[in-house]
């Protein structure tokens, strides 16, 4: 397994977020991004998770709610990658994948676009 400190991995996530086009980041609303070392024990290979209400499902009722949460998991990413370059690429794919869920894009469409 590759070694990378949490701080180094958090920086990769930050860099991936910085590469999201500004016209999309301006549309993101009430969402926070976190880095965790490991997902829940029941899904040890999970790279990222979106929890919340996609923008496409929000209506008049959506007010005063806690932010949506995107979590990127360091451990599974490092275990699946063979090189530092792989970690950079996989982190970017995972960040884009979870942000796409915030915009209401489902897994089937993401896989078709190469972000599966």
C-alpha positions in Angstrom: 0.0 0.0 0.0 1.2 3.5 -0.8 2.1 5.8 2.1 0.6 9.3 2.1 -0.1 11.5 5.2 -3.6 12.7 5.8 -2.3 16.2 5.1 -0.9 15.2 1.7 -4.2 13.5 0.8 -6.2 16.5 1.9 -4.1 18.6 -0.3 -4.9 16.4 -3.3 -8.6 16.7 -2.5 -8.2 20.5 -2.3 -6.4 20.5 -5.7 -9.1 18.4 -7.3 -11.7 20.8 -6.0 -9.7 23.7 -7.4 -9.9 22.1 -10.8 -13.7 22.1 -10.9 -14.7 24.9 -13.3 -15.8 28.1 -11.5 -19.1 28.1 -13.3 -19.9 24.8 -11.6 -18.6 25.7 -8.1 -20.7 28.8 -8.1 -23.8 26.6 -8.5 -22.8 24.3 -5.6 -25.0 25.1 -2.6 -24.9 24.1 1.1 -22.3 21.3 0.7 -19.1 20.6 2.7 -16.2 18.3 1.7 -14.4 16.2 4.2 -11.5 13.7 4.2 -11.8 10.6 6.4 -9.3 7.7 6.7 -11.8 4.8 6.3 -15.4 4.3 5.4 -17.8 2.3 7.5 -16.7 -1.3 8.1 -19.5 -2.6 5.8 -18.0 -1.0 2.7 -14.2 -1.0 3.1 -13.6 -0.2 -0.6 -15.7 2.9 -0.8 -13.7 5.8 -2.2 -16.2 8.6 -1.6 -19.7 9.2 -0.4 -22.3 11.9 -1.0 -24.9 12.4 1.7 -27.6 15.0 1.3 -30.3 16.3 -1.0 -29.2 16.8 -4.7 -29.8 20.2 -6.1 -32.3 18.7 -8.5 -34.5 17.4 -5.6 -34.6 20.6 -3.6 -37.8 22.5 -3.5 -39.5 25.2 -1.5 -39.2 23.0 1.6 -35.4 23.1 1.5 -34.4 25.7 4.1 -32.4 25.7 7.3 -31.0 22.2 6.7 -27.5 21.0 7.6 -25.1 21.1 4.6 -24.8 18.1 2.3 -21.7 16.1 3.0 -19.1 14.8 0.6 -16.6 12.5 2.2 -13.4 11.3 0.4 -11.7 8.2 1.9 -8.0 8.0 2.1 -7.4 4.4 3.0 -9.3 2.7 0.1 -7.8 5.1 -2.4 -4.3 4.4 -1.3 -4.9 0.6 -1.2 -6.2 0.5 -4.8 -3.5 2.7 -6.4 0.0 1.6 -7.4 1.6 5.0 -7.9 1.4 8.6 -6.6 0.1 9.5 -10.1 -2.7 6.9 -9.7 -3.7 8.5 -6.4 -3.9 12.0 -7.9 -6.0 10.7 -10.8 -8.3 8.6 -8.6 -8.8 11.4 -6.1 -9.8 13.7 -8.9 -12.3 11.2 -10.3 -13.8 10.5 -6.9 -14.2 14.2 -6.1 -15.9 14.9 -9.5 -18.1 11.8 -9.0 -19.3 12.9 -5.6 -19.9 16.5 -6.7 -21.9 15.2 -9.6 -24.2 13.4 -7.2 -24.7 16.9 -5.6 -25.9 18.0 -9.0 -28.3 15.0 -9.3 -26.3 12.9 -11.7 -26.6 9.2 -10.9 -24.0 6.4 -11.0 -25.2 5.0 -14.3 -24.6 8.3 -16.1 -21.3 8.8 -14.2 -20.0 5.4 -15.3 -21.0 6.2 -18.9 -19.0 9.5 -18.6 -15.9 7.7 -17.2 -16.3 8.8 -13.6 -17.5 5.5 -12.3 
